[in-house]
Every structure is written in structure tokens, then in C-alpha cells.
Amino acid sequence: MDIKSDFYHNHRLIQVDIVKTLPYEEFKYFNKSTIQLFKLAYPHRSKIFTEEYFDWRYEKCFGGSAKFICLFESTKLIGQGVIFQQTLFHNGEKLKVAQLVDLVVHPDHRSFSAVRKIYKASKDQLENSQFDLAFALPNSNSIKLNQRLLKLELALPIHSFLTLFSPFTSIENQYCEIYDRNKEYISSEVLDFLKQPESEIMWNEQSIKNRLNDPHHKFGFVYNKDTLLVVSPRKLRGIRCVVIFAIFRKTNNTISKKEWRQLNNAAAKMFKTPFILFVGHNNLLPKPFGIKVSRWIKSAEKPVQILRLNNDTYFEDFSRLELLDLDIL
């Protein structure tokens, strides 16, 4: 009997809501139900919710060791929450970190009782999995629920910074590559940046490919001899821009303003737009390196909630926390 039929056999007579925590190998049989849940919950983004998208998101992106908290009515998936397991680097120490994402309940079954069951199972997973830290990047509806049911505390928000660079400036000693997810090719020059001590703990050739294999978005690399930017062209609020997902550097020195300008000019030229957006923080960046977008657009400031489990690190203490490490866009 296969996993799917065995699961159905074990639960086919149960008529009340049940919660089960599944690894992806079992959860993937419910992908079509997940697609339906997300299309109902986020109709304005329904086009991106495909089997290919969820295969990437849950199996590759952050999902290698993800846990899926599933709420069933009999054998029907009516709600879920997901715990992504990540490794972050702080003061020479590897931290096992949980990111709480994708809490969604079918509109016909939404109730405080249903949500509480998902939260309770999530809390059990966090307490039993030896995580150092758990965090969420909640929407406005989830903040109070996270505080009440998981005791998550508000931390400093993640900010977005906008800069303008000419896409017509000639560039020297800056190199650009488009990442082709079909070929999964990354040059040796780019891979060299991942071999630095701090980078190597968090990323390697396969994990960076998994992260960039998003079926809906392009990625590219801009680099010189010392610094690498991982970038992606996006359209945010109707404006075409380049989003910087990560910065890798072969030295621990702060990037000079001249070097930062040259790299951003190369990124602007690569994707033919003057707007460059950086989300998160990195201690190697020159200051000031951009205009804080949340001064004009409130939604550009992303709330953060944390739960310190086996470590006293504050979220804002990380020297580097960027989109490559987070599930935001």
C-alpha cells in the first residue's frame, strides 16, 4: 500500500478535524489541495500557484527538511502551516533556525479553533526539534495570533532601501551572468564566492541552485574580483526594478561607495532599469547606501516576530540577513 492510500485508509472514518505533521515526501500528495487553498486565500496572486511552483518552493527552495502542519476534515486538506528549517550564521556560530510560513485555512472552515490546532502542532514541532530560534514575517492578520498562540515577540522590522543608478553607464571590471535554471549552470568565478567561511556554512553550489530555480522569476549575478551580488528583476507596484537578493564578499572590509556604485550600475545595465532595491541588512554595505522606502510606502517595512528557543540571539544581531535567506518575495 503506498503512502497516500495508507494515509487515507488510516483516517477515512474520522469525521472531525485532525492535525498531522508530515514531511514533504508525504505532503506532496496533497499539492493540488494546497494549490486550491492558496488560490482561495490569495486570488490576486492565483496565477503563480502551480504544481511546478510548489514543487520548487517546498522541495527545493527552503523545503529540504520542511515540516508541514496539515489540518484535515476526514481526508480533505482544509488548512496548513509550514516550518522551513534554515541555517544562519552568527558570530562564528551556526544556528538552526525555523521560519514559520504559509498558514492558510480554507474559507469554509476558518475558525479560531482550526487555527489554534495548527498553531499547537507548530509549537510542538518547535519545542521538540532543537531549534535555536524561530521567526515569522507576518501579515497584519497574523501578528496578534503569533503573539497569543506562539508567544512570538516583535523585533526590529526589515526595511527596503531604494537607489537610482544609470543603466547606460559604461562599466569596467564588472561581470554579469544570467542564471539559466534549465541548464543549472553557475560559473566557477561565482562559485568561488560561496567558498568563503561564512558563506560556505549557509550556501553551496546545489543549495544556491535550488534557491534560484524559482519557476516565475529570473536571477543573475553581478561581480568583480571582491564582491558578488545575486540579483533578480522584479515588478513592484508596477515599477520595474532590480532586487538585490544577496551580497557575498571575499574580504571582511566594508564595500566602498565607489565599488557599490559600480556594481549597481552593472546590475541596472544588465536588466535595463535604474531602480535598485535592497531588502534586509548587511554590515558590509557602505552607509548611507539607499533611501528607506518605508518613509513613503508603509508596506515596504516588513514586520518580524521571533521566539528565542535555545539561543539568546536577537534577530537584528545578525551581521547579514538578506532576501536569499528569507521567504518574502
C-alpha positions as CSV (number, residue, x, y, z in Angstrom):
1,M,0.0,0.0,0.0
2,D,1.5,3.4,-1.0
3,I,1.8,6.3,1.3
4,K,-1.2,8.1,0.0
5,S,-3.6,5.2,0.2
6,D,-2.2,4.1,3.5
7,F,-2.9,7.6,4.9
8,Y,-6.4,7.6,3.5
9,H,-7.0,4.1,4.9
10,N,-5.9,5.1,8.4
11,H,-8.1,8.2,8.5
12,R,-11.1,7.5,6.2
13,L,-13.6,7.1,9.1
14,I,-12.6,10.2,11.0
15,Q,-15.1,13.0,10.6
16,V,-13.7,15.6,12.9
17,D,-10.8,18.0,12.2
18,I,-7.4,16.3,12.8
19,V,-3.9,17.7,12.6
20,K,-0.9,15.7,11.2
21,T,2.7,16.8,10.8
22,L,4.1,15.4,7.5
23,P,7.5,15.5,5.7
24,Y,7.4,16.7,2.1
25,E,7.5,13.1,0.8
26,E,4.0,12.5,2.2
27,F,2.7,16.1,1.9
28,K,3.4,16.3,-1.9
29,Y,0.4,14.0,-2.5
30,F,-1.8,16.9,-1.3
31,N,-0.2,19.5,-3.6
32,K,-3.4,20.0,-5.6
33,S,-5.3,20.7,-2.4
34,T,-2.6,23.2,-1.4
35,I,-3.0,25.0,-4.8
36,Q,-6.7,25.3,-4.2
37,L,-6.2,26.6,-0.7
38,F,-3.8,29.3,-1.8
39,K,-5.9,30.4,-4.8
40,L,-8.9,30.9,-2.5
41,A,-6.8,32.7,0.1
42,Y,-4.8,34.9,-2.3
43,P,-6.9,35.3,-5.5
44,H,-4.9,38.3,-6.7
45,R,-1.8,36.0,-7.0
46,S,-3.6,32.9,-8.2
47,K,-1.6,32.6,-11.4
48,I,1.7,31.8,-9.6
49,F,0.2,28.9,-7.6
50,T,1.0,25.9,-9.8
51,E,2.4,22.4,-9.1
52,E,5.7,23.5,-10.5
53,Y,5.8,26.4,-8.1
54,F,5.0,24.4,-5.0
55,D,7.4,21.6,-6.1
56,W,10.2,24.2,-6.1
57,R,9.1,26.0,-3.0
58,Y,8.5,23.0,-0.8
59,E,11.1,20.5,-2.1
60,K,14.0,22.7,-3.1
61,C,13.8,26.4,-2.1
62,F,13.9,26.1,1.7
63,G,12.0,22.8,1.8
64,G,14.6,20.1,2.1
65,S,13.7,19.4,5.7
66,A,10.4,21.4,6.0
67,K,7.6,20.2,8.2
68,F,4.0,20.5,7.1
69,I,1.3,21.0,9.7
70,C,-1.8,19.8,8.0
71,L,-5.4,20.2,9.1
72,F,-7.8,17.6,7.7
73,E,-11.5,17.1,7.8
74,S,-11.7,13.4,7.3
75,T,-9.2,13.0,4.3
76,K,-9.7,16.5,3.0
77,L,-6.9,19.0,3.5
78,I,-8.6,22.2,4.8
79,G,-5.6,24.1,6.3
80,Q,-1.9,24.1,6.7
81,G,1.2,25.8,8.2
82,V,4.8,25.2,7.2
83,I,8.1,25.3,9.1
84,F,11.2,25.9,7.0
85,Q,14.4,24.8,8.6
86,Q,17.4,27.0,7.8
87,T,21.0,27.5,8.9
88,L,22.0,31.1,9.7
89,F,25.5,32.3,10.8
90,H,26.0,34.5,13.8
91,N,29.4,35.4,15.4
92,G,31.1,32.3,14.1
93,E,28.3,30.0,15.2
94,K,25.8,28.0,13.1
95,L,22.2,28.4,14.3
96,K,19.3,26.1,13.5
97,V,16.5,28.5,12.7
98,A,12.8,27.9,11.9
99,Q,10.9,30.2,9.7
100,L,7.1,29.9,10.0
101,V,5.3,30.4,6.7
102,D,2.2,29.6,4.7
103,L,-0.5,29.5,7.3
104,V,-3.7,29.2,5.4
105,V,-7.2,27.7,6.1
106,H,-10.0,27.0,3.6
107,P,-12.6,29.9,3.8
108,D,-15.4,27.4,4.6
109,H,-13.5,26.1,7.6
110,R,-12.0,29.2,9.1
111,S,-12.4,29.5,12.8
112,F,-10.2,30.2,15.8
113,S,-10.4,26.5,16.8
114,A,-9.0,25.4,13.4
115,V,-6.2,28.0,13.5
116,R,-5.3,27.1,17.1
117,K,-4.9,23.4,16.2
118,I,-2.3,24.3,13.5
119,Y,-0.5,26.6,16.0
120,K,-0.4,24.0,18.7
121,A,1.1,21.4,16.4
122,S,3.6,24.1,15.2
123,K,4.6,24.9,18.8
124,D,5.1,21.2,19.5
125,Q,7.4,20.9,16.5
126,L,9.5,24.0,17.6
127,E,9.9,22.7,21.1
128,N,10.8,19.1,20.0
129,S,13.2,19.9,17.1
130,Q,16.0,21.7,19.0
131,F,15.7,24.9,17.1
132,D,17.8,27.8,18.4
133,L,15.5,30.5,17.1
134,A,12.1,30.7,15.3
135,F,10.8,33.7,13.4
136,A,7.9,34.8,11.2
137,L,7.5,37.7,8.8
138,P,3.7,38.0,9.4
139,N,1.0,39.9,7.6
140,S,-1.2,42.2,9.8
141,N,-3.7,39.4,10.4
142,S,-1.1,37.1,11.9
143,I,0.8,39.3,14.3
144,K,-1.7,39.0,17.2
145,L,-2.2,35.3,16.6
146,N,1.5,34.7,16.7
147,Q,1.8,36.7,20.0
148,R,-1.1,34.9,21.6
149,L,-0.6,31.3,20.5
150,L,3.2,31.1,20.0
151,K,4.5,33.9,22.2
152,L,6.4,35.4,19.4
153,E,7.8,38.9,20.2
154,L,8.0,41.8,17.8
155,A,11.6,42.6,16.7
156,L,13.0,45.4,14.6
157,P,11.4,45.3,11.1
158,I,13.1,44.5,7.9
159,H,13.5,47.6,5.7
160,S,13.7,48.2,2.0
161,F,16.2,50.6,0.5
162,L,15.9,52.2,-3.0
163,T,18.7,53.6,-5.1
164,L,18.8,55.0,-8.6
165,F,21.7,54.1,-11.0
166,S,22.1,54.7,-14.6
167,P,21.6,51.7,-16.9
168,F,23.6,53.5,-19.6
169,T,26.9,53.9,-17.7
170,S,29.8,52.1,-19.2
171,I,31.2,49.5,-16.8
172,E,34.7,48.2,-16.4
173,N,35.9,45.2,-14.4
174,Q,32.3,44.3,-13.5
175,Y,31.0,41.0,-14.8
176,C,27.4,39.9,-15.4
177,E,25.8,36.5,-15.8
178,I,22.1,35.4,-16.2
179,Y,21.3,32.3,-14.3
180,D,19.7,29.7,-16.6
181,R,17.7,27.4,-14.4
182,N,17.1,24.9,-17.2
183,K,20.9,24.3,-17.5
184,E,21.6,25.0,-13.8
185,Y,25.0,26.4,-14.8
186,I,26.9,28.7,-12.4
187,S,30.4,29.8,-13.4
188,S,33.5,28.9,-11.3
189,E,34.0,32.6,-10.7
190,V,30.6,32.9,-9.0
191,L,31.1,29.7,-7.0
192,D,34.4,30.9,-5.6
193,F,32.4,33.5,-3.6
194,L,30.4,30.7,-1.9
195,K,33.7,29.1,-0.6
196,Q,34.3,31.9,1.9
197,P,34.0,30.6,5.5
198,E,30.7,32.4,6.4
199,S,29.1,31.8,3.0
200,E,30.0,28.2,2.9
201,I,28.1,27.4,6.1
202,M,24.9,28.7,4.6
203,W,25.3,28.0,0.9
204,N,26.9,25.6,-1.5
205,E,26.6,25.0,-5.3
206,Q,23.5,22.8,-5.0
207,S,21.6,24.9,-2.4
208,I,22.1,28.1,-4.3
209,K,20.8,26.5,-7.5
210,N,17.8,25.1,-5.5
211,R,17.1,28.6,-4.2
212,L,17.3,30.3,-7.6
213,N,15.2,27.7,-9.5
214,D,12.1,29.8,-9.0
215,P,9.8,29.0,-12.0
216,H,8.4,32.5,-12.1
217,H,11.5,34.8,-11.8
218,K,14.9,35.3,-13.4
219,F,18.1,35.7,-11.4
220,G,21.5,36.9,-12.3
221,F,25.0,37.6,-10.9
222,V,27.0,40.8,-10.9
223,Y,30.5,40.6,-9.6
224,N,34.1,42.0,-9.6
225,K,37.2,40.5,-8.0
226,D,36.0,41.1,-4.4
227,T,32.2,41.2,-4.3
228,L,29.2,39.3,-5.8
229,L,25.6,40.5,-6.0
230,V,22.8,38.0,-6.5
231,V,20.0,40.0,-8.3
232,S,16.6,39.5,-9.7
233,P,14.4,41.7,-12.0
234,R,11.0,42.3,-10.5
235,K,8.0,44.5,-11.0
236,L,6.9,46.0,-7.7
237,R,3.9,48.2,-7.6
238,G,4.1,48.4,-11.4
239,I,7.7,49.6,-11.4
240,R,10.5,47.5,-13.0
241,C,13.4,47.3,-10.7
242,V,16.4,45.1,-9.8
243,V,16.2,43.4,-6.4
244,I,19.4,42.5,-4.6
245,F,18.9,39.2,-3.0
246,A,22.4,38.7,-1.5
247,I,25.9,40.1,-1.2
248,F,28.9,37.8,-1.0
249,R,32.4,39.2,-0.4
250,K,35.9,37.7,-0.3
251,T,37.0,40.2,2.4
252,N,35.5,41.5,5.6
253,N,36.1,45.1,4.7
254,T,33.1,47.4,4.1
255,I,32.3,47.9,0.4
256,S,33.4,51.3,-0.7
257,K,30.8,53.7,-2.1
258,K,32.6,53.7,-5.5
259,E,32.6,49.9,-5.7
260,W,28.9,49.8,-4.6
261,R,28.0,52.3,-7.3
262,Q,29.9,50.4,-10.0
263,L,28.2,47.1,-9.1
264,N,24.7,48.7,-9.0
265,N,25.4,50.4,-12.4
266,A,26.2,47.0,-13.8
267,A,23.0,45.5,-12.4
268,A,21.0,48.4,-13.8
269,K,22.5,47.9,-17.2
270,M,22.0,44.2,-17.1
271,F,18.2,44.5,-16.7
272,K,17.8,47.9,-18.2
273,T,16.2,49.7,-15.3
274,P,17.6,52.5,-13.0
275,F,15.8,51.3,-9.9
276,I,17.7,49.1,-7.5
277,L,16.1,47.7,-4.3
278,F,17.8,46.1,-1.4
279,V,15.8,44.4,1.4
280,G,17.3,43.4,4.7
281,H,20.7,44.4,6.1
282,N,24.3,43.6,5.6
283,N,27.1,45.1,7.7
284,L,29.5,45.2,4.7
285,L,27.4,47.9,2.9
286,P,28.5,51.5,2.8
287,K,26.3,54.0,4.6
288,P,24.1,55.6,3.5
289,F,23.6,53.2,0.6
290,G,20.0,54.0,-0.2
291,I,16.7,55.7,0.7
292,K,14.5,53.9,3.1
293,V,11.4,53.1,1.1
294,S,9.1,52.8,4.1
295,R,9.3,56.6,4.6
296,W,6.8,56.8,1.7
297,I,5.4,53.2,1.4
298,K,4.4,51.7,4.7
299,S,4.1,48.2,3.3
300,A,7.8,48.3,2.4
301,E,8.6,47.8,6.1
302,K,8.3,44.1,6.9
303,P,7.3,43.1,10.5
304,V,9.4,40.5,12.2
305,Q,8.4,38.3,15.1
306,I,10.9,36.0,16.9
307,L,10.9,33.3,19.5
308,R,14.3,32.5,21.2
309,L,14.3,28.8,22.0
310,N,17.9,27.6,22.7
311,N,19.8,30.8,22.0
312,D,19.6,34.4,23.2
313,T,20.4,35.9,19.8
314,Y,18.3,38.8,18.7
315,F,17.1,38.8,15.1
316,E,18.7,42.2,14.5
317,D,22.1,40.9,15.7
318,F,22.8,39.0,12.5
319,S,25.5,40.7,10.5
320,R,23.8,39.6,7.3
321,L,20.2,38.9,6.7
322,E,19.0,39.2,3.1
323,L,16.3,38.0,0.8
324,L,18.3,34.9,-0.1
325,D,17.9,33.8,3.5
326,L,14.3,34.8,3.9
327,D,10.9,33.8,2.4
328,I,9.5,37.2,1.5
329,L,9.3,37.7,-2.3
